Amino acid sequence: MLNGTPDPSGFDWPEDLKREFLTAGQNGCVGSTLVSESDRVRVWSLRLAPGQRIGFHKHVLDYFWTAVTPGRAISHMDDGRTVEAVYEAGSTMHHRYAPGAFKIHDLQNVGDTDLVFTTVEFLDSQNPPLDIPPGVRRV
């Protein structure tokens, strides 16, 4: 661990991904645009064109995502795995994090159509939310 982030030196990834991973520890942008925010939730939109990638980001809040469109993607996970996934429109997954727990990963569209997700984070989770830069807020 390097400052609470797993050490990627042993991961079977390209060097540029390893370097980027080390800087992602406080990136709470779990989508490309924050479309709604209240005292209870943050709602994110993510649209990736074929070949497009969202860089490493950190999940600390309980959340769920829903695939709006079908598609395929790969993620580099904070345990060193590279995972390929196939999504159907409407696929949904829920995640919960205990105090101090987190996940860091990226996501790249490896399909031939746009890949669109909606992600909802719950601000009353066991961990405090990460700061979000003003440039990603639509609200």
N, C-alpha and C positions, 0 to 999 in steps of 0.2 A: 504494500500500500504506500502511495505517495500522497501525503496530506489528505488521507481519507479516500483517495481514489485508487483503484487497483492499478498495479504496475503492468503496463502493456508490453514490456520488453520481451516477454516470452510468447506473445501472441503471434500467430502465423498471419500477419497482416502486412500490407505495404507500409514502409516507414512513414509516409505522409499521414496515414490514418493513425498510426501510433502517436505522432506528435500532436495531431488535432485532438485526439482522445484526452491527452493530458491537460488541455485547456478547457475542457467541457464541464468541469466540476461544478460550476455555478450557473450554467446555461439552462434556465428554466423555460425556454421557448419550446414547448412540446408540439407546436404547430407553426405554420407560417404566419397566420394572422389571428390575433385575439379578437373575436367578433362580438363577445359579450362578457361582462364581468359584473358580479354583484358581491355582496358580503358573504355569499355562500358558495358560489361557483365561478369558474373561468371556463368559457366555451371557446375552443380553438377550431380553426379550419386549416386543413393541410391539403394542398393540391400539388402533385408531382407529375410533370410531363414525363414521357418515356425517357429513361436515362437520368432524370433529375434526382437529386439527393438532398435530404435535410441532414445537416451535420449532427454531430454528437450533441445530445442534450440529456438533462438529468430529470428523472421523475422522482419526486419525494412525496407527492400528494396522492391520496386515493383518487382513482380516475377510471373512466371507461372510454373506449374508442369504438366507433362504428364506421365500417367501410361504406361509403356512399356509392362507390363504383367497384366493379370487380377488377382484379389485377394481380400482379405478382411483384414481390419485393424481396430484397435481402437486407438484413440488419447485422451489424457487428455489435456484439453484446459485451458488457463489461466483465464477463468471465472468460473472454477470448473466443467464444464461439462465433461463427458466421452462420446465420440461419436464413433459409429461404422460406417464404410463406406465400400461399395462394389465398386470395380474399374473394369472397362472393359479396355482392351488394347486400347490405344488411348484417353482415358478420359483425359481431360485437364481442368484446372481451373486457372484463372488469379486473382491476388490480388494486390491491391494498398494501400499505406499507406500515410496518411497525415503527416505533420511534427509532430514529437513526438509520432506518433502512432506505435504500434507493436503488434505482436502476439507471445506467447510462447506456445509450445506444444511438445508432444512426438508422436511416432508412433510405434505400434507393429503389426507385421504380425500375424494375428489370423487365416489365411488360411492354406492350406496344400501344397501350391506351393510357390516358390520364388516370392517375390513382388519387382518389379523393377520400379524406377521412374527416370526421368530426370527433373531437376529443373533449370530454367534460372532466375538469378537475374539481375536487371538493376541498374548499378552503378550510373546513373544520376537521381536517385529517390529523393524524398523530404528529406530523412534522410541520414546521412553519413553511409557508410558501417561499419560493425563491423570487428574487426581484425580476421584474420584466422591464426591458427597455421601452421607452415611449414609442419608438418607431414601429413596433409590431401591433400596437393597439389600433383597432378600427373604431373602438368606442371612446 
